[in-house]
Amino acid sequence: MGDVAGVLNTVKGLSDDEKTQVVLETIAAGSVMWLSGLKKQFEAKFGVTAAVAVAAPAGGGGGGAAPAAAAAEAPTSFDVILEPSPADKKIGVIKVVRTLTDLGLREAKQLVDEAPKPLKTGLSKEDAEKIKKEIEAAGGAVKIKGS
C-alpha cells in the first residue's frame, strides 16, 4: 500500500488533464479480467450501474412512435462472449485471445477455461464480427450480444 500512497501523492500534483491521461492510460493497459473487476468496484463504490445511454431521435413528422421506438432499441455496441472451446482447439483459441486482448498466457488460458466469459465489450458490429471470425478460425466459438 506504500507504493499506492506514493503514486497518489504524485498524481495530486498533476493538472486535471494530466490526471485524466494517467487514468485513461492505466485503463487502456488493463486486462479484460481486471477491467471487469474495476467496473464492479466502481459500481459498488459510487452506487451506479455502467450502462450505455441511447438517445431517442428528435421528433419530426408523421413517422409515428413505433419507428422511433425501434430505432432507440437497435443495438449500438456489441459484446463478444467467448463460448466454451473443444479441448483439442483450446491452444489455438488461447493464442487468438492473447493477440486480441494483450493478456498474458495464464490470463488468456483462464479466460478460455472459464468460458462463457466476455472477451471484448463495447465494439462496433464490424469489429465484433471480425473477432468472431478469428476465434472461429482457431476452432472456438463466440456469441455476439448487442447492447
Stockholm file with secondary structure:
# STOCKHOLM 1.0

chainA/1-147         MGDVAGVLNTVKGLSDDEKTQVVLETIAAGSVMWLSGLKKQFEAKFGVTAAVAVAAPAGGGGGGAAPAAAAAEAPTSFDVILEPSPADKKIGVIKVVRTLTDLGLREAKQLVDEAPKPLKTGLSKEDAEKIKKEIEAAGGAVKIKGS
#=GR chainA/1-147 SS CHHHHHHHHHHHTSCHHHHHHHHHHHHHTSCHHHHHHHHHHHHHHHTCCCCCCCCCCCCCSTTCHHHHHHHHHSCCSEEEEECCCCGGGHHHHHHHHHHHHCCCHHHHHHHHHTCSEEEEEEECHHHHHHHHHHHHHTTCCEEEEEC
#=GC SS_cons         CHHHHHHHHHHHTSCHHHHHHHHHHHHHTSCHHHHHHHHHHHHHHHTCCCCCCCCCCCCCSTTCHHHHHHHHHSCCSEEEEECCCCGGGHHHHHHHHHHHHCCCHHHHHHHHHTCSEEEEEEECHHHHHHHHHHHHHTTCCEEEEEC
//
